[in-house]
Amino acid sequence: MGSKWRKPKLALRLNLCTYVPRTLEDSPPPSSERLSDAALLSPTNWDSRPMTPTPSSHGLRLSKSGSKSSKQTCSICLTKMKQGGGHAIFTAECSHSFHFHCIASNVKHGNQICPVCRAKWKEIPLQAPSLDPLPGRGSINAVGWPRNDALMTVVRRLPPPRRDLNRRHIVPLLQSPEPSVFDDDESLDLQPVFTDRSTGNKNAADYTFARTIEIKTIPEVSAASRSKLYDNFTVLVNLKAAATIIRQDPRRNQASLPQLSQTPRAPVDLVTVLDISGSMAGTKLALLKRAMGFVIQNLGSNDRLSVIAFSSTATRLFPLRRMSDTGRKLALQAVNSLVANGGTNIAEGLRKGAKVMEDRREKNPVASVILLSDGQDTYTVSGSGSNQPCPNYQLLLPLPIRGGDTAGFQIPVHAFGFGADHDASSMHSISEISGGTFSFIETEAVIQDAFAQCIGGLLSVVVQELQVGVECVHPSIHLGSLKAGSYPSRVMADARIGFIDVGDLYADEERDFLVSVNVPAESSGNQTPLMKVRCVYKDPLTKEMATLETEEVRLERPEISGEAAVSIEVDRQHNRLQAAEAMSQARTAAEQGDLAGAVSILENCQRVLSETISAKSHDRLCIALDAELKEMQERMASRHVYEASGRAYILSGLSSHSWQRATARGDSTDGSSLVRAYQTPSMTEMLSRSQAMLLGSPSAQRLVQPLWPFESQPDPR
């Protein structure tokens, strides 16, 4: 092999000699004083120098030369192991070596099988919970905070594994068997208290919470002559969710108003379904653990989290528990115990995740599933080839998530495709069917930012079960179409009333829908009444239903009118829908092997958009759409490029535009990328926390304070 590094495989030729692990029995304490359980569990009480076996007349003995170990690579985290690197090294009897904390995390739940050669060990390393999956970064742990972080301190105070007093040997804490019914979710403890951290006041009566929807209606032209008639007249319906705090006591200093991070919100039930197949080994898994650590740290004490891990099979690694201090510690331990191995059974992972949601005894107002995978499901659906029909991706979704025509508002699955080898078509279909979004994580290091953007939205839901109704007013006017993207819409048989099912809205999130109607000529009168819009929704905090209705949308009808200018707002939304349609058509052509045709479709769309009113006015959305269409063309340069990133990039773009919600695309989620069109302030703030933590900013400790929900404000300390 020389000096060239190769990725370890599951089957390796073993050396003739056997490596013997050094256990606590081999290394008694230097004094007669009995070490504490924590001391026994800590690798710092072991010799951190690498142990290399050398033959002797009596079989084997251990030497401390470190000449071989210093050149080896840990088969779990794929980083170099060297003497003096600050990490203990464990060498198993099967000859494979690992960083001590990497393998201790692997075996602490009773696993005694080598992750490389699958040999069963007689001796296993044991250690207190470690939160450092990235050797070589001494100042960063699994969630990216310094080693002396207060959270790390309390984690180390957890009760240690029990010890057999007859033998100075540590007995591992085995994971409890999985119940047949997941009704063991931790009870909710909803306290309607809001704490102002600036004053310590916990009286919710001091605040009024204005949570509503703003509705704007904009016709494509403001006026049309009486003699003019339209077969396809467009009215834009714009919705914006608002979340504001109004202090009732005018004597209080306005400067002490709580900022966004103290805004009351609805708590969340979140189930993460994580791929831990063999392809996730190494850096991918380490970065996934760190990203999950960020999620755990930013959930409030009334948010609940469950973790499902899947490879060839699926396991509920962590039940649905509140993210209190204790809940966070246990969740971090569970995530840190993840080990990559096996195949990819997405359907089984989603089945377990849906079961957690279905069996829970209590429910938080907001519920969502996050799915991450870097591979293709090889157990439920088969890939499509040139002579094979398109796979039925609905088979991947269990019925509770898949729902039906009468299922109503369902639990969304936000899918994250990781790397170049994931099945973007299946991940996009899963999210589309369930009402979630699909994000493409092209670069491994972006996984935490992608998660941060997603939970930034989930932790700011202010409107639920939103339904938009449109009703024609003039007796001669009928609805033509409702252009609502992926949102379910329907027009009644009389073509006078239509509905759009929107569901949840995040704080400050907007939705734009185009309603098409016919407009008759007007024989008399100065106005033609077109329609009125009504919104019905639920407040997630009060659980009360609310109704908001607009005034009639009217078109001015002068006797003689010049050529009216088309509204830029309406034109902008026409461009968005036209670009999304071009993306869909280009993807269809590319899947059929016609990459040149796909590129031509995108180029033609660019030309058409460039001639529109909003483009000539340098509208920001139009500029972003043009850049996005150009990027997609570049990702169709060859079949290889399209398979590696083009398909996933286009599908994540389609998901974003069809739901009008931010997704991660390509290798960036920051403000310089193309994905910021739908980002909300809550998403931006959470991204800032993530990036500050990753960059080691001095303000990271301030930024990582969690977004506390309304019912779970912490006591001032």
Salt bridges, closest charged atoms under 4 A:
GLU25 OE2 - ARG167 NH2 3.41
ASP37 OD1 - ARG163 NE 3.17
ASP47 OD2 - ARG22 NH1 3.56
ASP47 OD2 - ARG49 NH2 3.15
ASP47 OD2 - LYS64 NZ 3.07
ASP132 OD2 - ARG147 NH2 3.21
GLU178 OE1 - LYS352 NZ 2.90
ASP184 OD1 - ARG316 NH1 2.69
ASP185 OD2 - ARG304 NH1 2.88
ASP185 OD1 - ARG361 NE 3.69
GLU186 OE1 - ARG321 NE 3.50
ASP196 OD2 - ARG247 NH2 3.05
ASP206 OD2 - ARG252 NH2 3.00
ASP249 OD1 - ARG251 NE 3.12
ASP249 OD2 - ARG252 NE 3.79
ASP269 OD2 - ARG304 NH2 2.81
ASP269 OD2 - ARG360 NH1 2.65
ASP303 OD2 - ARG265 NH2 2.46
ASP325 OD1 - ARG328 NH1 3.55
GLU348 OE2 - ARG351 NH2 2.79
ASP359 OD2 - LYS355 NZ 2.87
ASP374 OD2 - LYS284 NZ 2.91
GLU432 OE1 - HIS428 NE2 3.77
GLU442 OE1 - ARG635 NH2 3.12
GLU465 OE2 - LYS538 NZ 3.34
ASP501 OD2 - ARG490 NH1 2.99
GLU509 OE1 - ARG511 NH2 3.18
GLU509 OE1 - ARG661 NH2 2.73
GLU549 OE2 - LYS532 NZ 3.81
GLU549 OE1 - ARG534 NE 3.03
GLU552 OE1 - ARG554 NH2 2.73
GLU591 OE2 - ARG647 NE 2.68
GLU611 OE1 - LYS616 NZ 3.90
ASP619 OD1 - ARG572 NE 2.71
GLU628 OE1 - HIS657 NE2 2.92
GLU628 OE2 - ARG665 NH1 2.29
GLU631 OE2 - ARG635 NE 2.83
GLU643 OE2 - ARG639 NH2 3.19
GLU643 OE1 - ARG647 NH1 2.92
GLU685 OE2 - ARG689 NH2 3.59
ASP715 OD1 - LYS202 NZ 2.60
